[in-house]
Amino acid sequence: MAMAARTQQQQQQQQQQQQQRSVVPRVFCRTPRAPRRKRALRRQAASADMSDDVSAMQQPAISLTHLQVTRGQPGSTDAKHVLVDVNLEVGRGEIHALLGPNGCGKSTLLDAVRGKIKPTRGEVHVRVPTDKIAFVPQNPDHNVVMPTAGADVAFALSARGERDEDDGHVMKAVDYALERVRLEGFACAPTGTLSGGQRQRVAVAGTLVADAEVLLLDELTSYLDPEDAEAVLDAVRASCRGPRAAAAIWVTHRLDELLKCDRATYIDDGKVLLSGSGTYVRERILGWQEEVAKSR
């Protein structure tokens, strides 16, 4: 009897040990894996988000592909091709100069990028929100509308919901933007006393404070002396080289300004005749001018 009882007890112990061996590994193997899997999934998701951000930053902010704009009814006798098969890219942090004779299609190209006109053919891609596109026209008198420089820059904050000009945060942002365009201490300056170049720089400061990511600048230096023109272009460079890495199309007639532009495109009769680095395009145009002068 005693032997039978011990044998039965040993069998029960063996069964319990087998059950424990079958359970313990599941507990100790599976429980720690759950948080590891979750952490791995979180890392994968974060990596994917980061990859998307990097990919977005690597894409051009502006892309024009086989762009054609026709005035009038296409196919009719009065139809005029303003832009023909234009291909152009502007990367983030880049100033891309656009030049050519009057009426060659430069302003039309800006209107296409702004979405003011629809292309007849081709595609326009602007990879920033619409409220992050800033257009600054040629005439400095049209770019400043408020009584003081600081008030005008603060006016640009309305797109971000900042409405109180006296608010400390707003004034700090205004002062910083004016400093970046070399107008320190001008916040209270009446706009009527500013030079044309200073008014243009106030307009550029407005794009800085509004965190514009695409700048469309239509001959900002046409009315300016060389010193003011250089200051305005430097202000645009500050925006492109800043944290937002804005992309700028800089329309100009001044060849010397190409030396401060990353790339340049020359348009004539709506067609791209020349494109490359700012220095390269400048040298080619100077070469053309020299050949024309010799032929006279």
Residue pairs with C-beta under 8 A, 6 or more apart in sequence:
56 127
57 92
57 245
59 127
60 89
60 90
60 91
60 92
60 125
60 127
60 247
61 90
61 91
61 92
61 126
61 127
61 128
61 213
61 214
61 246
61 247
62 88
62 89
62 90
62 113
62 125
62 126
62 127
62 214
62 247
62 249
63 88
63 89
63 123
63 124
63 125
63 127
64 86
64 87
64 88
64 89
64 109
64 112
64 113
64 122
64 123
64 124
64 125
65 87
65 122
65 123
65 125
66 85
66 86
66 87
66 121
66 122
66 123
67 83
67 85
67 86
67 87
67 88
67 109
67 112
67 119
67 121
67 122
67 123
67 124
68 81
68 83
68 84
68 85
68 86
68 119
68 120
68 121
68 122
69 81
69 82
69 83
69 105
69 108
69 112
69 117
69 119
69 120
69 270
70 79
70 80
70 81
70 82
70 120
71 79
71 80
71 82
72 78
72 79
72 80
73 79
74 120
81 270
82 105
82 108
82 270
83 105
83 108
83 109
83 112
83 119
83 270
84 269
84 270
84 271
85 122
85 271
85 272
86 105
86 109
86 122
86 267
86 270
86 271
86 272
87 272
88 96
88 109
88 265
88 272
88 275
90 96
90 247
90 248
90 249
90 263
91 247
92 213
92 245
92 246
92 247
93 240
93 241
93 245
93 246
93 247
94 240
94 247
94 248
94 262
94 263
95 236
95 237
95 240
95 248
95 250
95 260
95 261
95 262
95 263
96 247
96 248
96 249
96 250
96 261
96 262
96 263
96 264
96 265
97 250
97 251
97 252
97 257
97 258
97 261
97 263
97 264
97 265
97 278
97 281
98 106
98 109
98 249
98 250
98 251
98 252
98 264
98 265
98 267
99 106
99 251
99 252
99 253
99 255
99 258
99 264
99 265
99 266
99 267
100 106
100 266
100 267
100 268
101 268
104 267
104 268
104 269
104 270
105 267
105 269
105 270
106 218
106 251
106 267
107 218
107 251
108 117
109 249
109 267
110 135
110 216
110 218
110 249
110 251
111 117
112 118
112 119
112 124
113 124
113 126
113 133
113 214
113 216
113 249
114 133
114 135
114 216
115 124
115 126
115 130
126 133
126 214
128 213
128 214
129 213
131 159
132 211
132 212
132 213
132 214
133 212
133 213
133 214
133 216
134 206
134 207
134 210
134 212
134 214
134 215
134 216
135 216
135 218
136 143
136 200
136 203
136 204
136 207
136 215
136 216
136 217
136 218
136 220
137 143
137 218
138 218
138 219
138 220
138 222
138 223
139 223
140 196
140 197
140 199
140 200
140 203
140 220
140 223
140 224
141 199
143 199
143 200
143 202
143 203
144 152
144 191
144 194
144 199
144 202
144 203
145 152
145 155
146 152
146 154
146 155
146 191
147 190
147 191
147 192
148 187
148 188
148 189
148 190
148 191
149 178
149 183
149 186
149 187
149 188
149 189
149 191
149 194
149 198
149 202
149 205
150 165
150 171
150 174
150 175
150 178
150 186
150 187
150 188
150 189
151 165
152 191
152 202
152 203
152 206
153 174
153 177
153 178
153 187
153 202
153 205
153 206
153 209
154 162
154 165
154 170
154 171
154 174
154 209
155 206
156 206
156 207
156 209
156 210
157 163
157 170
157 173
157 174
157 209
157 210
159 210
160 210
160 211
162 169
162 170
162 173
164 170
165 171
171 187
173 209
174 187
174 205
174 209
175 184
175 187
176 209
177 205
177 206
177 208
177 209
178 184
178 185
178 186
178 187
178 202
178 205
180 205
180 208
180 235
180 238
180 239
180 242
181 201
181 202
181 204
181 205
181 208
181 231
181 232
181 234
181 235
181 238
182 201
182 231
182 234
182 235
183 198
183 201
183 202
183 205
186 194
186 198
186 202
191 199
191 202
194 202
195 228
196 223
196 224
196 228
197 221
197 224
197 225
197 227
197 228
197 229
197 231
197 232
198 228
200 220
200 221
200 224
200 228
200 232
201 231
201 232
201 235
203 220
204 215
204 220
204 232
204 235
204 236
204 239
205 235
207 215
207 239
207 246
208 235
208 238
208 239
208 242
211 244
212 239
212 244
212 246
213 244
213 245
213 246
213 247
214 246
214 247
214 248
215 236
215 239
215 240
215 246
215 247
215 248
215 249
216 248
216 249
217 236
217 248
217 249
217 250
217 251
218 251
219 251
219 252
219 253
220 232
220 236
220 250
221 228
221 229
221 232
221 233
221 252
221 254
221 257
222 253
224 232
229 254
229 257
233 250
233 257
233 260
234 260
236 248
236 250
237 260
239 246
239 248
240 246
240 247
240 248
250 257
250 261
252 258
255 282
255 285
255 286
256 282
258 264
258 278
258 279
258 281
258 282
259 278
259 279
259 282
260 278
261 278
262 277
262 278
263 275
263 276
263 277
263 278
263 281
264 275
264 276
264 277
264 278
264 280
264 281
264 282
265 272
265 274
265 275
265 281
266 272
266 273
266 274
266 275
266 281
266 284
266 285
267 273
274 281
274 284
274 285
275 281
276 284
